[in-house]
């Protein structure tokens, strides 16, 4: 495990940048995770995407279909790709565990 620091917050992540403990996530941590992924600012729109992904994952233990994320947060149908370039970055910033290889291959299409 690796520790990154953001302000006064220490964040434990795995070697690939996924948050070590789902329950440790908060918005301040999300900013540190975003910075670790090369995203300088978590805008209101980005936070809406992140929060929806966390809520969906917490409820269903599954990755939400990207178009449904955007539809549920009332943004354009490609909001995840537009806001994060790589949906895996959004997944990491949301503090979710590493997805299966099947999900990763779906996201990289």
C-alpha positions in Angstrom: 0.0 0.0 0.0 1.0 3.6 -0.6 0.1 6.8 1.3 -0.6 10.1 -0.5 -1.1 13.3 1.3 -3.5 16.1 0.4 -3.6 19.0 2.8 -3.7 17.5 6.3 -5.2 14.3 5.0 -3.4 11.0 4.5 -4.9 8.6 2.0 -4.0 5.0 1.7 -4.2 3.6 -1.8 -3.0 0.4 -3.5 -0.2 0.3 -6.1 -2.7 1.2 -8.9 -4.2 4.2 -7.2 -7.5 2.6 -5.8 -8.5 3.7 -2.3 -7.6 1.0 0.2 -10.8 1.4 2.3 -14.1 2.3 0.7 -15.5 3.7 4.0 -12.7 6.2 4.4 -13.8 8.3 1.4 -15.0 11.9 1.7 -15.0 14.9 -0.6 -11.6 16.1 0.7 -10.1 12.7 0.0 -11.7 12.8 -3.5 -9.7 16.0 -4.2 -6.5 14.2 -3.2 -7.4 11.2 -5.3 -8.2 13.5 -8.2 -4.8 15.2 -7.9 -3.1 11.8 -7.8 -4.9 11.0 -11.2 -3.8 14.3 -12.7 -7.1 16.1 -12.4 -6.6 19.6 -11.0 -10.1 20.5 -10.0 -13.2 18.6 -8.9 -16.0 20.8 -10.3 -19.6 20.6 -9.1 -20.4 18.4 -12.2 -17.5 16.1 -11.5 -18.5 15.7 -7.9 -22.1 14.8 -9.0 -20.7 12.0 -11.2 -18.4 10.8 -8.4 -21.2 10.8 -5.7 -23.6 9.0 -8.0 -21.0 6.3 -8.8 -20.4 5.8 -5.0 -24.1 5.6 -4.2 -24.7 3.2 -7.1 -21.8 1.0 -6.1 -22.7 1.0 -2.4 -26.3 -0.1 -3.3 -25.6 -2.7 -6.0 -21.8 -3.5 -5.7 -21.5 -3.0 -9.4 -20.2 -0.5 -11.8 -23.0 1.7 -13.2 -23.5 1.9 -17.0 -21.8 5.2 -18.0 -24.8 6.6 -19.8 -27.0 6.0 -16.8 -24.5 7.9 -14.6 -24.8 10.9 -16.9 -28.6 10.6 -17.2 -29.0 10.4 -13.4 -27.0 13.5 -12.7 -28.7 15.3 -15.6 -25.6 15.9 -17.7 -24.7 15.1 -21.3 -24.7 11.4 -22.3 -20.9 11.4 -22.4 -20.3 13.3 -19.2 -17.9 10.7 -17.6 -15.7 10.7 -20.7 -15.9 14.5 -21.1 -15.2 15.3 -17.4 -12.6 12.6 -16.7 -11.3 11.4 -20.1 -10.9 8.0 -18.6 -13.8 6.4 -16.6 -11.3 4.5 -14.5 -10.1 7.8 -13.1 -13.6 8.6 -12.1 -13.8 5.2 -10.4 -10.6 5.8 -8.5 -11.6 9.2 -7.4 -14.9 7.8 -6.2 -12.9 5.6 -3.9 -14.3 2.4 -5.3 -12.3 -0.9 -5.3 -10.5 -2.0 -8.4 -13.1 -3.3 -10.9 -12.9 -6.7 -12.5 -11.0 -7.2 -15.7 -14.3 -7.5 -17.5 -15.4 -4.0 -16.3 -11.9 -2.6 -17.2 -12.1 -4.0 -20.7 -15.7 -2.5 -21.1 -14.4 0.9 -20.0 -11.5 0.9 -22.3 -13.6 0.5 -25.5 
